[in-house]
Amino acid sequence: MNGRRCDLVLSDVTLPQGRVADLSIRDGLVCHVGSPLPADRTLPCGDFRVLPAAVDMHVHMRGGAQGHKEDWESGSMSALAGGVTVVVDQPNTIPPITSKEIFRSRIAEAQRASWTGFAVNGGVDKKNDLLGLWQEGAMAFGEIFAAPSSYADALPLNLLPHILHRIGELGALATLHAEEVKPGVPSDLEGHDRLRDLSGESRTVEDIAKEVGHLCRLHFCHLSTASAVAAAGNASVEVAPHHLFLSIEKGDGDNAFLKVNPPLRHEQVRKELWEAWNRIDVIASDHAPHTKSEKEKDFSEAPSGIPGVETMLPLLMAAFRERRIPLMSIIKKTSWTPSDLLGIPRAGFRPGMRADFALYGSEPTLITAEDLHSRAGWTPYEGMPGLFPERVIRDGALVYDGGEFFSRPPRWYAGRGYQVRDLI
């Protein structure tokens, strides 16, 4: 295998254990680690920190009727520029992805326009064809809403055991949006926090984990408090950057640009969430873009959601530079663990691993919406430090370099059910 010429060599890469080596890449995979093999191109990496690129397992790429907010082209370019080479799209689209026909259409839309690798989850409602979606290639099911959110109604909790049992029979992963919503209409961040309070989130997570967590592989999305993280039992736990880096105190009280579900919490709760870092399995962006004009509406009418796929890794890398978190934990929570949960081959530094990498310099910059690529055109992290990648490698090819994008056909990562179907 190593006698053939390679496509690319990344030279002078500092591996996680401290060794410096050259990575030889062929056909989208690392084929040799050590002295370089003959290659068509060599990229020097001695001045960069090289990380396996991220798998963001929670994005809303919009498109279709919501194309004014975001679409596959703008959203995936935003992902690449942030060091993300695989995104997992959520099914609460318009229309929601609850049939084989809609699923096929969504895959075709991504194949035409995405700059990243991608997967698509199957939607869950009272009577949709879970088996059909699984066989079509759904990566996972959900997020299943235990409370209503923008463009998604809550699934009645009395149906949850039946749904999760069916998902468990398929061997699929179920992803849950767990909250309680009290009656009322919030007029500011404080009110939003009260109506979707932290005790309700923790209680819902605990009830689901204890009562139905044995029925299938369970993953809790975007938990916002340390108590909810602790309540998840054996399920995998995901946290979004906005709950780690933003709080009620960091914004104006009625600023709907910070309106998101679950809500931003108070500063003390945010700090406590950081203390649960070691229990958090996955950091995912919950990239949910809306336009400025939509977010400028009265707080009670503005949709919930924050764009974040491009800033997720830069925020974490800046935190690493400040010695707040270990680099290895960023790799695990943004790349390796999401890959393992979803059944996507890991990106990394050993032969046979996916050759998806992000190359980071040493100095953070200040995040500004003008430099980002989401169609939303704004960011809640304006002025905060972010360490952005200088270059990104996907499937063994340079696809992003200093702000310039290089086209490469996207790779669809189908779920395990699609593979099973093909073998029948």
LUMTOR-776891 format. One record per residue (C-alpha): residue in three letters; x, y, z. Coordinates in steps of 0.001 Angstrom, whole numbers, padded with zeros to 6 digits, always signed. Example, Ala and Ser with C-alpha at 12.3 -4.5 7.8 and 13.67 -1.06 7.14 Angstrom:
LUMTOR-776891
ALA+012300-004500+007800
SER+013670-001060+007140
END
This chain:
LUMTOR-776891
MET+000000+000000+000000
ASN+002765+002452+000927
GLY+004632+001913-002362
ARG+002163+004042-004339
ARG+002445+007797-004586
CYS+000386+009774-002054
ASP-001953+012669-002659
LEU-000740+014885+000178
VAL+001820+015020+002961
LEU+001350+017131+006083
SER+004924+017653+007248
ASP+006217+018341+010756
VAL+002930+017624+012513
THR+003130+017605+016316
LEU+001103+014574+017397
PRO-000907+014567+020661
GLN+001816+012647+022495
GLY+004422+015259+021474
ARG+006183+013366+018682
VAL+006758+015262+015424
ALA+006000+013261+012253
ASP+004845+013573+008660
LEU+001345+012383+007762
SER+001108+010817+004305
ILE-002425+010813+002903
ARG-003963+008808+000091
ASP-007592+008397-001018
GLY-008862+010483+001878
LEU-007131+008432+004574
VAL-003891+008651+006492
CYS-001712+005904+005002
HIS+001593+006436+006825
VAL+002914+008282+009874
GLY+006649+008964+010021
SER+009009+009874+007232
PRO+007091+011218+004220
LEU+006132+009063+001262
PRO+006390+010451-002280
ALA+003426+012778-002759
ASP+001865+015187-005230
ARG+001810+017978-002638
THR+003351+018790+000737
LEU+001932+021244+003263
PRO+004358+022369+006005
CYS+002676+022251+009423
GLY+005501+023182+011772
ASP+003947+026566+012525
PHE+000466+025137+013132
ARG-001332+023113+015737
VAL-002987+020271+013805
LEU-006258+018853+015161
PRO-008653+016249+013783
ALA-011456+018290+012273
ALA-014750+018461+014126
VAL-017970+016516+013628
ASP-020788+018873+014628
MET-023618+016485+015395
HIS-026240+019191+015887
VAL-026855+021789+013163
HIS-029912+023253+011457
MET-028828+024031+007908
ARG-032216+025490+006967
GLY-032550+025776+003180
GLY-035726+025311+001188
ALA-038444+027588+002543
GLN-035939+028862+005118
GLY-033168+029595+002640
HIS-033197+033280+003538
LYS-031823+032303+006975
GLU-029221+029801+005776
ASP-028762+027077+003191
TRP-026401+024176+002639
GLU-023882+026295+000776
SER-023566+029143+003280
GLY-023947+026930+006342
SER-021342+024394+005240
MET-018874+027130+004260
SER-019353+028553+007734
ALA-018642+025100+009173
LEU-015435+024638+007164
ALA-014114+028051+008150
GLY-014611+027005+011770
GLY-012767+023682+011507
VAL-015839+021459+011062
THR-015746+018974+008163
VAL-018839+016875+008976
VAL-022234+018238+010020
VAL-025352+016369+011131
ASP-028520+018160+010052
GLN-031597+018092+012288
PRO-035002+017126+010859
ASN-037211+020016+012036
THR-037043+021529+008570
ILE-039982+022863+006561
PRO-041452+020366+005879
PRO-040080+018149+008677
ILE-038128+015057+007624
THR-040708+012425+008521
SER-040992+010486+005234
LYS-038644+008700+002876
GLU-039461+011122+000076
ILE-038620+014219+002133
PHE-035442+012537+003388
ARG-034285+011776-000159
SER-034955+015370-001164
ARG-032907+016648+001770
ILE-029967+014416+000877
ALA-030108+015594-002731
GLU-030167+019229-001578
ALA-027038+018670+000519
GLN-025247+016743-002239
ARG-025755+019664-004632
ALA-024475+022410-002342
SER-022567+021247+000738
TRP-018866+022015+001159
THR-018599+019573+004067
GLY-019326+015942+004657
PHE-022818+015553+006045
ALA-025427+013303+007606
VAL-029148+013873+008146
ASN-031275+012722+011076
GLY-034791+011345+010744
GLY-037718+013166+012278
VAL-040062+011671+014846
ASP-043772+012287+015130
LYS-046768+010248+016236
LYS-046929+007889+013272
ASN-044060+008352+010825
ASP-042157+005520+009182
LEU-039096+005078+011377
LEU-038029+001885+009624
GLY-038304+003524+006212
LEU-036196+006506+007306
TRP-033625+004190+008876
GLN-033313+002193+005687
GLU-033013+005395+003654
GLY-029915+006326+005650
ALA-031030+008452+008613
MET-028006+008894+010868
ALA-030053+009055+014096
PHE-033559+010056+015191
GLY-034356+013485+016528
GLU-033757+015773+018133
ILE-037000+014490+019653
PHE-038684+017412+021358
ALA-039949+016867+024895
ALA-040865+020570+024828
PRO-041825+022824+021915
SER-039195+024951+020190
SER-038926+026967+016984
TYR-040390+024940+014090
ALA-040977+021882+016285
ASP-043856+020696+018447
ALA-043361+018591+021534
LEU-043901+014850+021229
PRO-046481+013761+023842
LEU-044478+012142+026638
ASN-046875+009203+026845
LEU-045733+008221+023331
LEU-042050+008412+024175
PRO-041663+004820+025497
HIS-043231+003379+022337
ILE-041114+005566+020042
LEU-037864+004832+021879
HIS-038637+001114+021913
ARG-039019+001174+018115
ILE-035787+003141+017748
GLY-034050+000653+020046
GLU-035243-002263+017916
LEU-033570-000629+014932
GLY-030319-000189+016861
ALA-030442+003554+016245
LEU-029488+006521+018406
ALA-032282+008728+019773
THR-031441+012369+020485
LEU-033608+014273+022978
HIS-034410+017939+023553
ALA-035433+017782+027214
GLU-037224+020710+028873
GLU-040363+021663+030760
VAL-042252+024747+029572
LYS-044513+026631+031947
PRO-047499+028638+030696
GLY-046769+032191+029670
VAL-045007+034328+027078
PRO-041539+035622+027990
SER-040724+039293+027447
ASP-037021+039109+028267
LEU-034155+036730+029043
GLU-035111+036487+032720
GLY-038667+035514+031867
HIS-037492+032995+029276
ASP-035272+031398+031909
ARG-038152+031210+034403
LEU-040608+029616+031958
ARG-038046+026984+030931
ASP-036271+026767+034270
LEU-033266+024669+035185
SER-035170+022459+037629
GLY-037631+021518+034886
GLU-034806+020656+032520
SER-033062+018505+035132
ARG-036309+016798+036114
THR-037175+015953+032510
VAL-033694+014567+031841
GLU-033790+012465+034998
ASP-037290+011122+034309
ILE-036437+010138+030733
ALA-033104+008590+031705
LYS-034591+006530+034530
GLU-037894+005494+032966
VAL-037050+004879+029304
GLY-033281+005173+029028
HIS-032957+001392+028795
LEU-035057+001188+025632
CYS-032415+002492+023205
ARG-029155+004388+022914
LEU-030017+007819+024251
HIS-028314+011174+023684
PHE-029377+014390+025411
CYS-028923+017506+023267
HIS-027702+020947+024411
LEU-028049+020557+028187
SER-027699+023940+029848
THR-027012+023148+033510
ALA-024672+020982+035552
SER-027650+019424+037322
ALA-029142+018277+034007
VAL-025771+016847+032958
ALA-025593+014916+036236
ALA-029160+013635+035774
ALA-028472+011987+032404
GLY-027452+008610+033827
ASN-025755+006422+031235
ALA-026928+008495+028272
SER-024456+010590+026305
VAL-024515+014310+027022
GLU-024130+017242+024636
VAL-023562+020890+025554
ALA-023627+023883+023192
PRO-021061+026708+023233
HIS-023651+029371+023995
HIS-024422+027783+027361
LEU-020699+027691+028161
PHE-019763+031195+026982
LEU-022931+033317+027324
SER-025277+034137+030190
ILE-028226+036374+031052
GLU-025870+038861+032658
LYS-023800+039129+029463
GLY-026684+040555+027413
ASP-029391+043209+027534
GLY-032484+041882+029270
ASP-034797+042003+026251
ASN-032154+041159+023632
ALA-033833+038527+021465
PHE-030532+037823+019696
LEU-029718+035772+022817
LYS-033058+033962+022851
VAL-032480+030220+022536
ASN-033974+026954+023800
PRO-032983+025855+026417
PRO-032493+029448+027569
LEU-029282+031105+028558
ARG-028871+030818+032315
HIS-027474+033079+035019
GLU-023717+033542+035300
GLN-023371+031256+038317
VAL-025175+028451+036478
ARG-022882+028959+033475
LYS-019814+028644+035684
GLU-021207+025471+037260
LEU-021685+023990+033789
TRP-017965+024447+033126
GLU-017293+022475+036308
ALA-019131+019516+034716
TRP-016692+019553+031761
ASN-015358+016061+032402
ARG-018867+014504+032280
ILE-019799+016256+029020
ASP-019370+013843+026107
VAL-019952+016156+023140
ILE-019751+019832+022312
ALA-022062+020607+019388
SER-023104+024013+018117
ASP-026902+023723+017784
HIS-026324+026091+014852
ALA-029795+027614+014410
PRO-029566+030769+012278
HIS-032258+033409+011942
THR-032004+036731+010136
LYS-031358+040026+011884
SER-034849+041262+011044
GLU-036405+038192+012668
LYS-034315+038597+015798
GLU-035040+042328+016003
LYS-038723+041636+016638
ASP-040229+041991+020089
PHE-038731+039345+022397
SER-042026+037480+022678
GLU-042293+037133+018877
ALA-038653+036549+017916
PRO-037659+032948+017108
SER-035242+031058+019336
GLY-031854+030091+017969
ILE-028219+031179+017622
PRO-025755+030677+014735
GLY-022633+028945+016012
VAL-021062+026305+013772
GLU-018206+028611+012699
THR-017390+029903+016181
MET-017628+026646+018172
LEU-014030+025466+017739
PRO-012491+028964+017783
LEU-014116+029666+021168
LEU-012879+026360+022571
MET-009395+026832+021135
ALA-009198+030296+022702
ALA-010202+028722+026025
PHE-007410+026186+025552
ARG-004945+029007+024884
GLU-006067+030541+028181
ARG-005266+027165+029874
ARG-008903+026637+030850
ILE-009351+023247+029155
PRO-006998+020540+027848
LEU-006489+020219+024114
MET-007144+016473+024170
SER-010594+017026+025642
ILE-011483+019349+022733
ILE-010463+016642+020255
LYS-012537+014025+022063
LYS-015654+016146+022559
THR-015785+017706+019090
SER-014346+014974+016853
TRP-013811+011488+018235
THR-016809+010982+020527
PRO-019356+012355+018016
SER-017829+010044+015394
ASP-018074+007052+017723
LEU-021684+007778+018708
LEU-022754+008111+015087
GLY-020657+005350+013546
ILE-018559+007745+011441
PRO-014877+006759+011079
ARG-012624+008866+013267
ALA-010337+011509+011849
GLY-006862+011316+013282
PHE-003190+010558+013199
ARG-003015+006795+012659
PRO-002978+004893+009353
GLY-006500+004169+008152
MET-008060+007155+009920
ARG-010006+009851+008083
ALA-007718+012599+006783
ASP-009802+015525+008018
PHE-007731+018133+009855
ALA-007866+021763+010953
LEU-004621+023745+011224
TYR-004544+026474+013855
GLY-002076+029294+014355
SER-001086+030614+017750
GLU-002928+033905+018188
PRO-006666+034387+018739
THR-008511+037219+017034
LEU-011705+038991+018039
ILE-014842+037429+016608
THR-016807+039733+014308
ALA-019841+038993+012165
GLU-018172+040618+009154
ASP-015630+037802+009035
LEU-018143+034951+009336
HIS-019900+033108+006522
SER-023382+032311+007837
ARG-026227+033937+005968
ALA-027606+035060+009346
GLY-025126+037950+009271
TRP-024701+038283+013044
THR-023124+036504+015989
PRO-023771+036615+019747
TYR-019998+036297+020285
GLU-019098+039673+018757
GLY-015821+040912+020255
MET-014978+037687+022078
PRO-011633+035947+021414
GLY-011596+033094+018928
LEU-008732+031051+017498
PHE-009806+030229+013932
PRO-008166+027615+011686
GLU-005849+028872+008968
ARG-006281+025767+006820
VAL-008713+022854+006692
ILE-008190+019446+005093
ARG-011211+017289+004167
ASP-010974+013808+002676
GLY-007258+014331+002204
ALA-007517+017575+000222
LEU-007059+021233+001096
VAL-010538+022776+001094
TYR-009951+026001+003023
ASP-006842+028162+003130
GLY-006646+031637+004622
GLY-010224+032533+003768
GLU-010277+030889+000332
PHE-012466+027820-000308
PHE-011623+024964-002664
SER-014483+022818-003910
ARG-014583+019083-003290
PRO-017663+016849-003697
PRO-019375+016328-000339
ARG-019454+012921+001288
TRP-022779+011668+002621
TYR-022433+009620+005800
ALA-025472+007363+005838
GLY-026648+005753+009053
ARG-026145+002083+009831
GLY-029623+001163+008610
TYR-028713+002150+005056
GLN-025797-000236+005065
VAL-028004-003035+006365
ARG-030576-002359+003664
ASP-027943-002613+000953
LEU-026909-006034+002207
ILE-030396-007528+002016
END
